[in-house]
Amino acid sequence: MTYQARMTEPDRTPPVTRPTGTPIYDAQRLVGTQGTATIVLDDKTYTLRITRAGKLILTK
């Protein structure tokens, strides 16, 4: 299965930005109710998830 088949409609809410211009994203909104989000960089797919302990894990 390709990452396109798992993608859902992205959150179109613009991120808050810091004074330095760096965007801030809410991890809870990124992962949604499924608890995971797929992130693509070039041709590589990564999975972002929140653990039961409230930690973020990014895996390839």
N, C-alpha and C positions, 0 to 999 in steps of 0.2 A: 504494500500500500504506500502510495506517495504521500508526502506531507500535504498536498493540495486536498486530498480526500478527507483529511482530518481537520482542516482549517474551518473555523466558524467565522461569522461576520465580525470583523475587528471593532473594537471600541473606538468610536470616532471622537470621543471627548478629548479635547487638546490637553496635553499634560501641563501641570503647573511648572513654571520655570523658576530657577534660583536667580538671584541677581547676576550670577556669572553667565547665565544663559543655558545652563545645564538642565535638561528636562528631568522632572521627577515623576515616576510612575508608581501607582499603587499596586503592589504585587497581588493583593486579593482580587483586584479588578482584572489583572492580566490572566490569572489562572481560572477565574470564574468558579462556578459550582463544581466543575470537574476536578479542580485541584491541580491541573497541569496546563501548561501552555507550550506550544511548539514555536520555536524561534529558528528562523532560517538566516544563515549568513553565507553568502555565495551559494555553493551547492551543498553545504553542510547543514544538517538538521540537529537541533538541540532541544532538550526538554527541560523546562523550568517547573519545579514543583515546590510546594510548601510541605514540610514534614509535620508530623503530629506535635513536635516540640516547637513549631513555629519558625523553623530555620528554612532558608532558601537553598535549594540544590539545583545546579545546572549540570546536566549530563549530555554527553554526545551520543 
